[in-house]
Amino acid sequence: MEPVVVLVLGLCCLLLLSLWKQNSGRGKLPPGPTPFPIIGNILQIDVKDISKSLTKFSERYGPVFTMYLGMKPTVVLHGYQAVKEALVDLGEEFAGRGHFPMAERVNKGLGILFSNGKRWKEIRRFSLMTLRNFGMGKRSIEDRVQEEARRLVEELRKTNASPCDPTFILGCAPCNVICSIIFHDRFDYKDEEFLKLMEILNENVRILSSPWLQVCNNIPALLDYFPGIHKTLLNNSDYVKNFIMEKVKEHQKFLDVNNPRDFIDCFLIKMEQENNLEFTLESLVTTVFDLFGAGTETTSTTLRYSLLLLLKHPEVAAKIQEEIEHVIGRHRSPSTQDRSRMPYTDAVIHEVQRFIDLLPTNLPHAVTQDIKFRNYFIPKGTDIITSLTSVLHDEKAFPNPKVFDPGHFLDDSGNFKKSDYFMPFSAGKRICVGEGLARMELFLFLTSILQNFKLQSLVEPKDLDITAVVNGFASVPPSYQLCFIPI
């Protein structure tokens, strides 16, 4: 038989198998758009703005629907009620980590973000306990954040009110806080190795959010057999992991089991004292890699977007500064206790997080067992996408959700108003481990900056573009410059 005929027959068999697999479970899963063989619904999705595509699908198929990312079905939950019902009310059943091919190649099922089952529970429990022991949510960690806020202000003064891109300076502050917890050390803002790490973390977020990576995550074979920017991400991740491993080796030389200095020491002691297969050197490096990256980029990106939005809305910045002057004054550092007396500032920070919608589709979840959900049958292991955009931009909870308006979190008397729809850190069993630290950092860093500087845009506020450059994985603000004018 001619090779061409064999190839055509083989492809036809693959197509038929793909169609059979995709349709065999259709009667059990929620409805959704008809997938193409092998590639699924990828051609029906705008990889530059996945949330927009999910919203269109939900308008046709309802708040619970099925998409095929490649040949694999994924159930999408759209809207507050569906997301809450899954992540909160049925938290254990929806606590699995879903398929994320790029992350799986980097983390290999280890660490805290992309692990599953017993391994995930043990590493998460240990990480939470250790972070709390080192001050997470306590006065001791606030002292570290306040000190870093003072260092940040010093660095901003060195710009001499000249135009600057704040990306790396705003990345250094939260990174140094997490470094003090993990490595028992901080870096100088001009340290070349430190700046290299900042550059890598920033680049990795941009790559993860690129259209190419959205395609690769849906068709994983591309990651192995095609060149592309995903190779850069893998190399960057190896660089950071090697940096962490060197830190671990230093810790091993001077480890004192009776006096742990930081997260790495605690992990090494756990390895020595217990014969637990989940606590290995590779697991340690990956866990630190997760904490290091997540603890830096999410907060620094939010801070960067905050300043851009305040440049766009100078009247909002002015009102925050009035509140700072009234509550804190000019001669002491802001503290977390000030937040309760600064409802407008608190509302602005919440509105920034709501408006920018940092992780539009959240990290993927998976069901840990066969489950009946809203009269549909979802088999164990099925990937779940929870649209955080549909919650944070819900028109009932936030009138004019596409408009930046701190009033979304203020009542008629100007008091801060909580909202159940505020889920930038996700919800349920997989809620962000560092939520408390991130909230503290955002408040203390932002108020420290505005206590000491007036923000000056290089262009008219009306001409500033605040549209996210990429938001496939994360909403990344466009590059911009500003001047920090000392007050």
C-alpha positions as CSV (number, residue, x, y, z in Angstrom):
1,M,0.0,0.0,0.0
2,E,1.3,3.5,-0.9
3,P,2.7,5.4,2.1
4,V,0.4,8.4,1.3
5,V,-2.7,6.1,1.4
6,V,-1.6,4.7,4.8
7,L,-1.1,8.3,6.1
8,V,-4.5,9.4,4.9
9,L,-6.2,6.4,6.5
10,G,-4.3,6.9,9.7
11,L,-5.4,10.5,9.9
12,C,-9.0,9.5,9.2
13,C,-8.9,7.0,12.0
14,L,-7.5,9.6,14.3
15,L,-10.3,12.0,13.4
16,L,-13.0,9.4,13.9
17,L,-11.5,8.4,17.3
18,S,-11.4,12.0,18.3
19,L,-15.0,12.6,17.3
20,W,-16.1,9.5,19.2
21,K,-14.2,10.4,22.4
22,Q,-15.5,14.0,22.3
23,N,-19.1,12.9,21.7
24,S,-19.2,9.8,24.0
25,G,-19.4,11.9,27.1
26,R,-21.6,14.7,25.8
27,G,-24.8,13.3,27.2
28,K,-23.4,13.5,30.8
29,L,-21.4,16.7,30.7
30,P,-23.0,20.2,30.5
31,P,-23.8,21.5,27.0
32,G,-21.4,23.6,25.0
33,P,-20.1,24.6,21.6
34,T,-19.5,21.8,19.1
35,P,-15.7,21.0,19.1
36,F,-13.6,20.3,16.0
37,P,-11.8,16.9,15.9
38,I,-8.5,16.9,17.8
39,I,-8.2,20.7,18.3
40,G,-11.6,21.0,20.1
41,N,-12.9,24.6,20.5
42,I,-9.6,26.4,20.2
43,L,-10.5,28.1,16.9
44,Q,-13.7,29.5,18.6
45,I,-11.7,31.1,21.4
46,D,-10.0,34.5,21.3
47,V,-6.6,33.5,22.8
48,K,-5.9,37.2,23.4
49,D,-8.9,37.6,25.6
50,I,-10.2,34.2,26.8
51,S,-12.7,35.8,29.3
52,K,-14.5,37.5,26.5
53,S,-15.0,34.2,24.7
54,L,-16.2,32.5,27.9
55,T,-18.8,35.3,28.4
56,K,-20.1,34.8,24.9
57,F,-20.4,31.0,25.4
58,S,-22.2,31.6,28.7
59,E,-24.8,33.8,27.1
60,R,-25.7,30.9,24.8
61,Y,-25.2,27.8,27.0
62,G,-25.7,29.2,30.5
63,P,-23.5,29.5,33.6
64,V,-22.2,25.9,33.4
65,F,-20.9,24.7,30.0
66,T,-18.3,22.4,28.4
67,M,-15.5,23.3,26.1
68,Y,-12.9,21.1,24.6
69,L,-9.3,22.3,24.9
70,G,-7.8,19.9,22.4
71,M,-9.5,16.5,22.9
72,K,-10.0,17.0,26.6
73,P,-13.3,18.3,28.0
74,T,-13.2,21.3,30.4
75,V,-16.2,22.4,32.4
76,V,-16.5,26.2,32.7
77,L,-18.2,27.9,35.6
78,H,-19.4,31.4,34.8
79,G,-20.9,33.8,37.3
80,Y,-20.8,34.2,41.1
81,Q,-23.4,31.6,42.0
82,A,-21.8,28.8,40.0
83,V,-18.2,29.7,41.1
84,K,-19.2,29.9,44.8
85,E,-21.2,26.7,44.7
86,A,-18.2,24.9,43.4
87,L,-15.2,26.5,45.1
88,V,-16.9,27.2,48.5
89,D,-19.9,25.0,49.0
90,L,-18.3,22.0,47.4
91,G,-14.7,23.0,48.1
92,E,-13.3,19.5,48.7
93,E,-14.8,18.1,45.5
94,F,-13.4,21.0,43.4
95,A,-10.0,21.2,45.1
96,G,-8.0,19.4,42.4
97,R,-5.5,21.3,40.3
98,G,-6.4,21.1,36.6
99,H,-4.3,20.4,33.6
100,F,-1.8,23.1,32.9
101,P,0.8,21.6,30.5
102,M,3.4,24.4,30.7
103,A,3.4,24.4,34.5
104,E,3.5,20.7,34.6
105,R,6.8,20.7,32.6
106,V,8.2,23.3,35.0
107,N,6.9,21.9,38.3
108,K,6.6,18.2,37.5
109,G,3.6,17.8,39.9
110,L,5.6,19.2,42.8
111,G,5.3,22.4,44.9
112,I,2.2,24.1,46.2
113,L,0.5,25.6,43.1
114,F,0.3,22.6,40.7
115,S,0.4,19.5,42.9
116,N,-2.5,17.4,43.8
117,G,-3.9,14.9,46.3
118,K,-2.0,14.0,49.5
119,R,1.2,15.7,48.3
120,W,-0.7,19.1,47.8
121,K,-2.4,18.8,51.2
122,E,0.8,18.1,53.1
123,I,2.9,20.8,51.3
124,R,0.1,23.4,51.6
125,R,-0.5,22.6,55.3
126,F,3.3,22.8,56.1
127,S,3.7,26.0,54.1
128,L,0.8,27.8,55.8
129,M,2.0,26.7,59.2
130,T,5.6,27.8,58.5
131,L,4.6,31.1,57.0
132,R,2.4,31.9,60.0
133,N,5.2,30.9,62.3
134,F,7.4,33.5,60.5
135,G,4.9,36.2,61.0
136,M,2.3,35.9,58.2
137,G,-0.6,38.0,59.5
138,K,1.3,39.1,62.6
139,R,3.1,42.3,63.7
140,S,6.5,40.8,62.9
141,I,5.8,40.5,59.2
142,E,4.3,44.0,59.2
143,D,7.6,45.4,60.5
144,R,9.3,43.8,57.5
145,V,6.8,45.3,55.1
146,Q,7.1,48.7,56.7
147,E,10.9,48.6,56.5
148,E,10.7,47.6,52.9
149,A,8.2,50.4,52.2
150,R,10.8,52.8,53.6
151,R,13.5,51.3,51.3
152,L,11.1,51.7,48.4
153,V,10.5,55.3,49.2
154,E,14.3,55.9,49.3
155,E,14.7,54.3,45.9
156,L,11.9,56.4,44.4
157,R,13.6,59.6,45.8
158,K,16.7,58.6,43.9
159,T,14.8,59.1,40.6
160,N,15.0,62.9,41.4
161,A,11.5,63.4,40.0
162,S,12.7,62.3,36.5
163,P,10.6,60.1,34.2
164,C,11.0,56.4,35.1
165,D,9.4,53.0,34.4
166,P,8.4,51.7,37.8
167,T,8.3,48.1,36.8
168,F,11.5,46.8,38.5
169,I,11.4,49.1,41.6
170,L,7.8,48.0,42.3
171,G,8.9,44.4,41.8
172,C,11.8,44.6,44.2
173,A,9.7,45.6,47.3
174,P,7.4,42.6,47.5
175,C,10.2,40.3,46.3
176,N,12.4,41.4,49.2
177,V,9.6,40.7,51.7
178,I,9.1,37.1,50.4
179,C,12.9,36.7,50.3
180,S,13.2,37.7,53.9
181,I,10.7,34.9,54.8
182,I,12.2,32.2,52.5
183,F,15.9,33.1,52.5
184,H,16.2,35.2,55.6
185,D,17.8,37.8,53.4
186,R,16.9,40.8,51.2
187,F,18.7,42.3,48.2
188,D,19.9,45.7,47.4
189,Y,17.7,47.3,44.6
190,K,20.8,47.6,42.4
191,D,22.0,44.1,42.9
192,E,22.6,42.6,39.4
193,E,21.5,39.1,40.3
194,F,18.4,40.5,42.0
195,L,17.5,42.6,38.9
196,K,18.1,39.5,36.7
197,L,15.5,37.6,38.8
198,M,13.0,40.5,38.6
199,E,13.4,40.6,34.8
200,I,12.9,36.8,34.6
201,L,9.8,36.8,36.7
202,N,8.3,39.6,34.8
203,E,9.1,38.0,31.5
204,N,7.6,34.7,32.5
205,V,4.3,36.3,33.3
206,R,4.2,38.0,29.9
207,I,5.0,34.7,28.2
208,L,2.4,32.7,30.2
209,S,-0.2,35.3,29.1
210,S,0.8,35.3,25.4
211,P,-1.5,33.9,22.8
212,W,1.1,31.3,21.8
213,L,1.1,29.8,25.3
214,Q,-2.7,29.6,25.4
215,V,-2.5,27.6,22.2
216,C,0.3,25.4,23.6
217,N,-1.6,24.7,26.8
218,N,-4.5,23.4,24.6
219,I,-2.3,21.4,22.3
220,P,0.6,20.2,24.5
221,A,2.5,18.5,21.7
222,L,3.5,21.9,20.5
223,L,5.6,22.4,23.7
224,D,7.7,19.3,22.9
225,Y,8.1,19.5,19.1
226,F,8.0,23.2,18.1
227,P,10.3,26.1,18.9
228,G,8.8,29.2,20.5
229,I,8.9,31.5,23.5
230,H,7.9,28.6,25.8
231,K,11.5,27.5,25.5
232,T,12.5,30.9,27.0
233,L,10.1,30.3,29.9
234,L,11.6,26.9,30.6
235,N,15.1,28.3,30.6
236,N,14.1,31.1,32.8
237,S,12.5,28.7,35.3
238,D,15.7,26.6,35.3
239,Y,17.7,29.7,36.1
240,V,15.5,30.6,39.1
241,K,15.5,27.0,40.4
242,N,19.3,26.9,40.2
243,F,19.4,30.1,42.1
244,I,17.2,28.6,44.8
245,M,19.2,25.4,44.9
246,E,22.4,27.4,45.6
247,K,20.5,29.1,48.5
248,V,19.4,25.7,49.8
249,K,23.0,24.3,49.7
250,E,24.1,27.4,51.7
251,H,21.4,26.7,54.3
252,Q,22.4,23.0,54.5
253,K,26.0,24.0,55.6
254,F,24.8,26.2,58.5
255,L,21.5,24.5,59.5
256,D,20.7,24.6,63.2
257,V,17.7,22.3,63.9
258,N,17.1,24.2,67.2
259,N,17.0,27.6,65.6
260,P,15.4,27.7,62.1
261,R,15.9,31.1,60.4
262,D,13.5,30.9,57.6
263,F,11.2,28.7,55.4
264,I,14.1,26.8,53.8
265,D,15.5,25.8,57.3
266,C,12.1,24.6,58.4
267,F,11.7,22.5,55.3
268,L,15.2,21.0,55.7
269,I,14.5,20.1,59.3
270,K,11.2,18.5,58.3
271,M,13.2,16.4,55.8
272,E,15.7,15.3,58.5
273,Q,13.2,14.5,61.2
274,E,10.5,12.7,59.2
275,N,10.7,10.0,56.7
276,N,8.1,11.6,54.4
277,L,8.5,11.1,50.7
278,E,6.7,14.4,49.9
279,F,9.6,16.4,51.5
280,T,12.6,16.1,49.2
281,L,15.1,18.6,47.9
282,E,13.3,18.8,44.6
283,S,10.0,19.4,46.3
284,L,11.7,22.1,48.5
285,V,13.1,23.9,45.4
286,T,9.7,23.8,43.6
287,T,7.8,25.0,46.6
288,V,10.1,27.9,47.1
289,F,9.9,28.6,43.4
290,D,6.1,28.8,43.7
291,L,6.2,31.1,46.7
292,F,8.9,33.2,45.3
293,G,7.2,33.8,41.9
294,A,3.6,34.1,43.2
295,G,4.7,36.3,46.1
296,T,6.4,38.7,43.8
297,E,4.7,39.1,40.5
298,T,1.0,39.2,41.6
299,T,1.6,42.0,44.1
300,S,4.1,44.0,41.9
301,T,1.8,43.8,38.9
302,T,-1.1,45.0,41.0
303,L,1.0,47.9,42.4
304,R,2.1,48.8,38.8
305,Y,-1.5,48.8,37.6
306,S,-2.5,50.8,40.7
307,L,-0.2,53.7,39.9
308,L,-1.3,53.7,36.2
309,L,-5.0,53.9,37.3
310,L,-4.1,56.8,39.7
311,L,-2.4,58.6,36.9
312,K,-5.5,58.1,34.8
313,H,-7.7,59.3,37.7
314,P,-5.7,62.1,39.5
315,E,-8.7,63.1,41.5
316,V,-8.7,59.6,43.1
317,A,-5.0,60.0,44.1
318,A,-5.7,63.4,45.5
319,K,-8.5,62.0,47.7
320,I,-6.2,59.2,49.0
321,Q,-3.6,61.8,49.9
322,E,-6.2,63.8,51.8
323,E,-7.1,60.8,53.8
324,I,-3.4,60.0,54.4
325,E,-2.8,63.5,55.7
326,H,-5.9,63.3,58.0
327,V,-5.3,59.9,59.4
328,I,-1.5,59.2,59.2
329,G,0.1,62.6,58.7
330,R,3.6,63.2,57.4
331,H,5.8,62.0,60.3
332,R,5.2,58.3,60.8
333,S,5.0,55.2,58.6
334,P,1.5,53.9,57.6
335,S,0.4,50.8,59.6
336,T,-2.3,48.2,58.9
337,Q,-4.3,49.6,61.9
338,D,-4.8,52.8,59.8
339,R,-6.8,50.8,57.2
340,S,-9.9,50.7,59.2
341,R,-9.9,54.5,59.5
342,M,-9.2,55.0,55.8
343,P,-12.3,53.7,54.0
344,Y,-11.6,55.5,50.7
345,T,-8.1,54.2,50.4
346,D,-9.3,50.7,51.2
347,A,-12.1,51.0,48.6
348,V,-9.6,52.2,46.0
349,I,-7.3,49.2,46.6
350,H,-10.2,46.8,46.4
351,E,-11.4,48.5,43.2
352,V,-8.0,48.2,41.6
353,Q,-8.0,44.5,42.2
354,R,-11.6,44.2,41.0
355,F,-11.1,46.3,37.9
356,I,-7.8,44.8,36.7
357,D,-9.0,41.3,37.1
358,L,-5.4,40.0,37.5
359,L,-6.1,36.2,36.8
360,P,-9.2,36.3,34.6
361,T,-9.8,32.5,34.4
362,N,-8.1,31.6,37.7
363,L,-5.7,28.7,37.8
364,P,-7.4,25.6,36.5
365,H,-9.2,23.3,39.0
366,A,-10.3,19.7,38.7
367,V,-12.9,17.6,40.4
368,T,-11.4,15.1,42.9
369,Q,-14.3,12.6,42.5
370,D,-17.3,11.8,40.2
371,I,-19.8,14.5,41.1
372,K,-23.3,15.5,40.1
373,F,-23.4,19.3,39.7
374,R,-26.6,21.1,38.8
375,N,-28.0,17.9,37.3
376,Y,-24.9,17.3,35.2
377,F,-22.4,14.4,35.8
378,I,-18.8,15.5,35.9
379,P,-16.3,12.6,36.0
380,K,-13.4,12.6,38.4
381,G,-10.4,14.4,37.0
382,T,-12.3,16.7,34.7
383,D,-10.7,20.1,34.4
384,I,-12.7,23.1,35.7
385,I,-12.3,26.7,34.6
386,T,-13.7,29.3,37.1
387,S,-14.2,32.7,35.4
388,L,-13.2,35.2,38.0
389,T,-13.9,37.9,35.5
390,S,-17.6,37.0,35.6
391,V,-17.6,37.5,39.4
392,L,-15.4,40.6,39.6
393,H,-17.3,42.3,36.7
394,D,-20.8,41.2,37.7
395,E,-23.2,44.1,36.8
396,K,-25.5,43.4,39.7
397,A,-22.8,43.6,42.3
398,F,-20.8,46.4,40.5
399,P,-22.8,48.8,38.4
400,N,-20.8,49.8,35.3
401,P,-18.2,47.1,36.0
402,K,-15.9,48.2,33.1
403,V,-15.5,51.6,34.8
404,F,-12.9,52.2,37.5
405,D,-15.0,53.5,40.4
406,P,-14.0,53.2,44.1
407,G,-17.7,53.8,44.9
408,H,-18.2,50.1,44.2
409,F,-16.8,49.5,47.7
410,L,-18.4,52.5,49.5
411,D,-21.8,52.9,51.0
412,D,-23.9,56.1,50.9
413,S,-22.2,57.3,54.1
414,G,-18.7,56.8,52.6
415,N,-17.9,53.8,54.8
416,F,-16.1,50.8,53.3
417,K,-18.5,48.2,52.0
418,K,-17.5,44.5,51.7
419,S,-18.7,42.4,48.8
420,D,-19.0,38.6,48.5
421,Y,-18.2,39.0,44.8
422,F,-14.6,40.2,45.7
423,M,-12.6,37.1,44.7
424,P,-9.2,38.3,43.2
425,F,-7.4,35.6,45.3
426,S,-9.9,32.9,44.2
427,A,-11.9,31.1,47.0
428,G,-12.3,27.8,48.8
429,K,-9.6,25.2,49.4
430,R,-7.2,26.6,46.8
431,I,-7.4,30.3,47.8
432,C,-4.1,32.1,47.6
433,V,-1.8,31.1,50.5
434,G,-0.4,34.6,50.6
435,E,-3.6,36.6,50.5
436,G,-3.0,38.2,53.9
437,L,0.5,39.2,53.1
438,A,-0.6,40.6,49.7
439,R,-3.3,42.7,51.2
440,M,-0.9,44.1,53.8
441,E,1.7,44.9,51.1
442,L,-0.7,46.6,48.8
443,F,-2.0,48.9,51.5
444,L,1.4,49.7,53.1
445,F,3.4,50.2,49.8
446,L,0.7,52.3,48.1
447,T,0.1,54.6,51.1
448,S,3.8,55.0,51.7
449,I,4.3,56.1,48.1
450,L,1.4,58.5,48.1
451,Q,2.4,59.9,51.6
452,N,5.7,60.9,50.0
453,F,5.1,61.6,46.4
454,K,2.8,63.2,43.9
455,L,2.4,61.1,40.8
456,Q,2.9,63.0,37.6
457,S,2.0,61.5,34.2
458,L,4.1,62.4,31.1
459,V,0.9,62.7,29.0
460,E,-2.6,64.0,29.7
461,P,-4.6,61.6,31.9
462,K,-7.2,61.3,29.2
463,D,-4.6,60.0,26.7
464,L,-3.3,57.2,29.0
465,D,-4.1,53.7,27.8
466,I,-5.0,51.5,30.8
467,T,-6.0,48.4,28.7
468,A,-4.2,45.2,29.6
469,V,-1.5,44.3,27.1
470,V,-2.0,40.5,27.6
471,N,-4.7,38.8,29.7
472,G,-4.7,35.2,28.5
473,F,-3.3,34.1,31.9
474,A,-2.7,37.4,33.7
475,S,-3.8,41.0,33.1
476,V,-0.5,42.8,32.5
477,P,-0.6,46.6,32.3
478,P,0.9,48.4,29.4
479,S,4.4,49.9,29.9
480,Y,4.4,53.5,31.0
481,Q,6.6,56.1,32.7
482,L,5.8,58.6,35.4
483,C,7.6,61.1,37.7
484,F,7.6,60.7,41.5
485,I,7.5,64.3,42.7
486,P,8.5,64.6,46.4
487,I,5.8,66.2,48.6
